[in-house]
Amino acid sequence: MGFLSRLFKVGQKPESVAFRRQRALELHGQVVKYVTEHRNGNEDVVGRGGALAVSGDEFIVDTSGDTLFRCKVDELEAAYLMSGDGVIVSGPNLLENGKMRTVTVHFVYYRK
């Protein structure tokens, strides 16, 4: 794989397991500002503070001192917001017996 293909991520398919694992590792350790979920036509805040983590083969959204979302990394769908300050995470939530759940995680901004 050449330099430009790695830079622009050419050839990576978002539905592939390798892509999902790579995205989960990119998100590991991100500090969460707040988490929202679309419910009944409204965007409700469901948690504040916390972090994103990968533990074994599971992706975890931990917020407000409680685990909000837990999903197998191989089944995770994660897409960055266009602003770059958050990510939309979707997948079968293991905390709700595999019910599909989609949450939007907003990151804490740190100047680099």
Residue pairs with C-beta under 8 A, 6 or more apart in sequence:
1 11
4 10
5 11
12 18
12 19
12 22
13 19
14 20
14 77
14 79
17 74
20 73
20 74
20 75
20 76
20 77
20 78
21 73
21 74
23 76
23 78
24 54
24 59
24 73
24 76
24 78
25 54
27 52
27 54
27 59
27 78
27 87
28 52
28 53
28 54
29 51
29 52
29 53
30 51
30 52
30 87
30 105
30 107
31 50
31 51
31 107
31 108
31 110
32 47
32 48
32 49
32 50
32 51
32 52
32 61
32 62
32 63
32 105
32 106
32 107
32 108
33 48
33 49
33 106
33 107
33 108
33 109
34 45
34 47
34 48
34 49
34 63
34 106
35 45
35 46
35 47
35 48
35 50
35 61
35 63
35 68
35 103
35 104
35 105
35 106
36 43
36 44
36 45
36 46
36 103
36 104
36 106
37 43
37 44
37 46
37 101
37 102
37 103
37 104
38 44
38 102
38 104
43 104
46 63
46 68
46 103
47 61
47 63
47 64
47 66
47 68
48 63
48 64
49 63
49 64
49 65
50 61
50 62
50 63
50 64
50 65
50 68
51 62
52 59
52 60
52 61
52 62
52 105
53 59
53 60
53 62
54 60
54 73
57 72
57 73
57 74
58 70
58 71
58 72
58 73
58 94
59 69
59 70
59 71
59 72
59 73
59 76
59 78
59 89
59 91
60 67
60 69
60 70
61 67
61 68
61 69
61 70
61 89
61 103
61 105
62 68
67 95
68 95
68 103
69 89
69 91
69 93
69 95
69 101
69 103
70 93
70 94
70 95
71 89
71 91
71 92
71 93
71 94
72 91
72 92
72 94
75 91
75 92
76 89
76 90
76 91
77 89
77 90
77 91
78 87
78 88
78 89
78 90
79 87
79 88
80 86
80 87
81 87
81 88
81 104
85 106
85 107
85 109
86 104
86 105
86 106
86 107
87 104
87 105
87 107
88 102
88 103
88 104
88 105
89 102
89 103
89 104
89 105
90 100
90 101
90 102
90 103
91 100
91 101
92 98
92 99
92 100
92 101
93 99
93 100
93 101
